[in-house]
Amino acid sequence: MEEENGVTIFGRFFSNRELFWNGAIFLLIGVFYEVISLGNQLPLDWKENIDVMDGIDREWIIPTIFFVVSYLLFDRRFFGRNLQEIINKFGYTGYFLRKFSLVIGLIFINLMLKSIMLITIF
């Protein structure tokens, strides 16, 4: 029987496929939450006059929690559970560059999705 790749989190085994899709879903939920909370506060002419965005309350705790959970799921998906094996394979520089690229990629995807959704929905 072939052993499936994945990790055990809180006593439940998650395959790599589940980790990836759960990370993507948590990222999208965080984006949707922030877009809806920001979009309800925007006036109708916000696209023409960007200065009206200064007075808007931005909630950051809940979207940050969703972002961190999605990062942890993607981290487990791409780096697995054996840290020493990854470091031996890529070296410290390669390991940190891959971690850095994961964070920057998630931030970029998060910001692009928020921008696209704010412009198209509101």
ZIHUGI-V177044 format. One line per field, one symbol per residue. phi: phi as a letter, one per 40 degrees, with the letter a starting at -180 (. if undefined). psi: psi as a letter, one per 20 degrees, with the letter a starting at -180 (. if undefined). burial: # if it has 16 or more other ideal C-beta (glycine too) atoms within 10 Angstrom, else .. Layout:
phi = ???
psi = ???
burial = ???
This chain:
phi = .ccccibbbfgbcbcccccccccccccccccdccccccccccccccccbccccccccbcbccccccccccccccccccbgbbcccccccbgccccccccccccccccccccccccccccccb
psi = ppppqarppljppprhgggghhghghghggggghgghghhiprhkhhhniiiihjppppigghhghggghghghghghibinghgghhgirgghghhggghgggghgggghggggghgghg.
burial = .....##......#...###.##..###.###.##..#.......#................#..##.###.#######......#........#......#...#...#..##..##...#
